[in-house]
């Protein structure tokens, strides 16, 4: 079923690429890329701009607009996919989003996900603080939100190397006689065992993910995302 989903998505992206020339004809449009991630960008009302992000359709991943933080400042006008300029199989292309600035200010967030994952876990996150017609940021009367890029999900080995602090991590949950842990991999055994780097979960009662169970061992079949705080020893889930 997943293979079929990926194939259908690839076909959709190819059709998008063939059916629209807007991605290749930018004219005087301003273009945002991954290089501007986390930056504040200014536009005039009615001005159009493009967001261009590398994307590999063959992996099943695609960029999706995750929502806005603050009053809506932009509207999506078109979306397309530019095929790679190479015959190399599996080479990445470019997803192109064309927006129009309409007013106010917001954080525009895009996530690189596989839609068939349950739940979808972003592999990458891109955010722009968009201000239109010099609108204030944060908007008046609204608690100043922060960009979520600082909490983009990371691997457990990256967490251990970074030290303490707030983080969003991805991995497999394993609960057995050794306690509750989030693991980078599952060992090939049954019931599964924790493989690779791992971190102890301080409050497993806060888990909301579906768990498989065999005897006294519980685990997740898919990688899951946990948000929380790492104190250098254990990871505490925050909901």
C-alpha positions as CSV (number, residue, x, y, z in Angstrom):
1,X,0.0,0.0,0.0
2,X,2.9,2.4,0.8
3,X,4.6,1.6,-2.5
4,X,1.3,2.4,-4.3
5,X,1.0,5.7,-2.3
6,X,4.6,6.7,-3.3
7,X,4.0,5.9,-6.9
8,X,0.8,7.9,-7.0
9,X,2.6,10.9,-5.4
10,X,5.4,10.7,-7.9
11,X,2.8,10.7,-10.8
12,X,1.1,13.7,-9.2
13,X,4.3,15.7,-8.9
14,X,5.3,14.9,-12.5
15,X,1.8,16.0,-13.7
16,X,2.3,19.2,-11.7
17,X,5.6,19.8,-13.3
18,X,4.3,19.3,-16.8
19,X,1.2,21.4,-16.2
20,X,2.7,24.6,-14.9
21,X,5.4,26.9,-16.2
22,X,5.1,29.3,-13.3
23,X,7.9,27.5,-11.4
24,X,10.5,28.3,-14.0
25,X,9.4,31.8,-14.9
26,X,10.0,33.9,-11.8
27,X,10.4,37.3,-13.5
28,X,10.9,39.9,-10.8
29,X,9.5,37.7,-8.1
30,X,11.4,37.4,-4.9
31,X,12.5,33.8,-4.2
32,X,12.9,32.3,-0.7
33,X,14.9,29.1,-0.1
34,X,16.2,27.1,2.8
35,X,18.9,29.8,3.2
36,X,16.3,32.2,4.6
37,X,15.0,29.7,7.2
38,X,14.1,31.5,10.4
39,X,14.6,35.0,8.9
40,X,12.2,37.9,8.9
41,X,11.0,38.8,5.3
42,X,9.1,42.0,4.3
43,X,6.6,42.3,1.5
44,X,4.1,44.8,0.2
45,X,0.4,44.0,0.1
46,X,-0.4,42.3,-3.2
47,X,3.2,41.3,-3.9
48,X,3.8,37.7,-5.0
49,X,6.8,35.6,-4.0
50,X,8.0,32.0,-4.4
51,X,9.3,29.5,-1.9
52,X,11.6,27.0,-3.6
53,X,12.7,23.9,-1.7
54,X,14.6,20.8,-2.7
55,X,12.4,17.8,-2.8
56,X,12.9,14.1,-3.8
57,X,9.6,12.6,-5.0
58,X,11.1,9.1,-5.2
59,X,11.3,9.0,-1.4
60,X,7.7,9.7,-0.8
61,X,8.5,13.0,1.0
62,X,7.0,16.3,0.0
63,X,6.8,19.8,1.5
64,X,3.4,20.7,3.1
65,X,2.2,24.0,4.5
66,X,1.9,23.3,8.2
67,X,-0.1,26.4,9.1
68,X,0.4,29.9,10.2
69,X,1.2,31.5,13.5
70,X,-0.6,34.8,13.9
71,X,-3.0,36.6,11.5
72,X,-2.9,35.2,8.0
73,X,-0.4,37.3,6.0
74,X,-0.1,35.2,2.8
75,X,-2.3,33.1,0.5
76,X,-1.1,30.2,-1.6
77,X,-1.6,30.9,-5.3
78,X,0.1,28.0,-7.1
79,X,2.1,24.9,-6.3
80,X,4.4,23.0,-8.8
81,X,7.3,20.6,-9.0
82,X,10.4,21.2,-11.1
83,X,12.1,18.0,-12.3
84,X,15.9,17.7,-11.8
85,X,18.0,18.8,-14.8
86,X,19.7,15.4,-14.9
87,X,19.0,11.8,-16.1
88,X,20.3,10.5,-12.8
89,X,17.7,8.2,-11.2
90,X,16.6,9.4,-7.8
91,X,18.0,12.9,-8.2
92,X,16.0,15.6,-6.2
93,X,13.9,18.2,-7.9
94,X,12.4,21.4,-6.5
95,X,9.0,22.1,-5.1
96,X,7.7,25.6,-5.8
97,X,5.1,27.5,-3.8
98,X,3.8,30.8,-5.1
99,X,2.2,33.0,-2.4
100,X,0.6,36.5,-2.4
101,X,1.1,38.8,0.5
102,X,-2.3,40.1,1.8
103,X,-1.5,41.8,5.1
104,X,-0.5,41.5,8.8
105,X,2.4,39.2,10.0
106,X,2.8,35.5,10.6
107,X,5.2,32.6,10.8
108,X,4.9,30.7,7.6
109,X,5.9,27.1,8.3
110,X,6.5,24.2,5.8
111,X,7.3,20.6,6.8
112,X,9.0,17.9,4.7
113,X,6.9,14.8,5.5
114,X,5.6,11.5,4.1
115,X,1.8,11.8,4.2
116,X,1.3,8.1,4.7
117,X,3.3,8.0,7.9
118,X,1.0,7.9,11.0
119,X,1.6,10.3,12.4
120,X,3.7,12.2,9.8
121,X,7.0,13.2,11.3
122,X,8.8,16.1,9.6
123,X,12.3,15.3,8.4
124,X,12.9,19.0,7.9
125,X,11.1,22.2,8.9
126,X,11.4,25.6,7.2
127,X,9.9,28.8,8.6
128,X,9.8,32.4,7.6
129,X,8.6,35.4,9.7
130,X,6.5,37.2,7.1
131,X,5.6,40.9,7.6
132,X,3.4,42.7,5.1
133,X,3.3,46.5,4.8
134,X,5.6,46.9,7.9
135,X,3.0,45.1,10.1
136,X,4.4,44.7,13.6
137,X,5.9,41.4,14.7
138,X,4.6,39.9,16.9
139,X,1.1,41.3,16.2
140,X,-0.3,43.6,18.8
141,X,-2.2,41.8,21.6
142,X,-0.8,38.4,20.7
143,X,1.7,36.5,22.8
144,X,5.0,36.5,20.9
145,X,5.3,33.1,19.3
146,X,8.7,31.7,18.4
147,X,9.7,29.9,15.3
148,X,9.6,26.1,15.8
149,X,12.8,25.6,13.9
150,X,14.7,25.3,17.1
151,X,12.5,22.4,18.0
152,X,12.7,20.6,14.6
153,X,12.9,16.9,15.4
154,X,16.5,15.6,15.8
155,X,18.0,12.1,16.1
156,X,18.8,10.8,19.6
157,X,22.5,10.9,19.0
158,X,22.2,14.6,18.1
159,X,20.3,15.1,21.4
160,X,23.0,13.4,23.4
161,X,25.7,15.4,21.7
162,X,23.9,18.7,22.2
163,X,23.4,18.3,26.0
164,X,20.5,19.6,28.0
165,X,17.6,21.7,26.9
166,X,14.2,21.7,25.2
167,X,14.1,19.4,22.2
168,X,11.9,17.4,19.8
169,X,13.3,13.9,19.1
170,X,12.3,11.0,16.9
171,X,12.8,7.3,17.5
172,X,11.2,4.1,18.6
173,X,9.7,3.7,22.0
174,X,10.7,0.6,23.9
175,X,9.4,-0.3,27.4
176,X,10.9,-3.4,29.0
177,X,12.7,-4.5,32.1
178,X,15.3,-1.8,31.5
179,X,12.7,0.9,31.6
180,X,11.1,3.2,29.1
181,X,13.4,4.5,26.4
182,X,13.4,6.2,23.0
183,X,15.7,4.3,20.7
184,X,17.2,5.3,17.3
185,X,16.6,1.8,16.0
186,X,14.9,-1.6,16.8
187,X,17.1,-4.6,17.1
188,X,16.0,-7.6,14.9
189,X,14.5,-9.7,17.7
190,X,11.1,-10.5,19.0
191,X,10.0,-8.9,21.0
192,X,12.1,-6.0,19.7
193,X,14.9,-4.6,21.7
194,X,16.4,-1.1,21.8
195,X,19.1,-0.6,19.2
196,X,21.6,2.2,18.6
197,X,21.6,5.4,20.8
198,X,18.8,5.7,23.3
199,X,17.6,8.0,26.0
200,X,15.5,7.2,29.1
201,X,12.0,8.6,29.2
202,X,11.4,10.0,32.7
203,X,7.6,10.0,32.5
204,X,6.4,7.2,30.3
205,X,2.8,7.7,31.6
206,X,2.8,10.9,29.4
207,X,3.1,8.8,26.3
208,X,0.1,9.1,23.9
209,X,1.5,6.9,21.1
210,X,0.1,3.4,20.2
211,X,2.2,0.6,21.6
212,X,2.5,-3.0,20.6
213,X,2.9,-5.6,23.4
214,X,4.4,-9.0,23.8
215,X,4.6,-10.3,27.3
216,X,6.2,-7.5,29.4
217,X,7.7,-5.6,26.4
218,X,6.0,-2.7,24.7
219,X,7.2,-0.8,21.6
220,X,6.2,1.3,18.7
221,X,6.4,-0.2,15.2
222,X,7.1,3.2,13.6
223,X,9.3,6.1,14.7
224,X,7.5,8.7,16.7
225,X,8.1,12.3,17.7
226,X,8.4,13.3,21.3
227,X,8.6,16.9,22.5
228,X,10.1,17.6,25.9
229,X,13.1,18.6,28.0
230,X,16.5,16.8,28.3
231,X,18.4,17.3,31.5
232,X,21.6,15.5,30.3
233,X,20.4,12.2,31.8
234,X,16.6,11.6,31.1
235,X,14.0,13.0,28.7
236,X,10.8,14.4,30.2
237,X,7.8,14.5,27.8
238,X,5.8,17.8,27.7
239,X,2.3,17.8,26.3
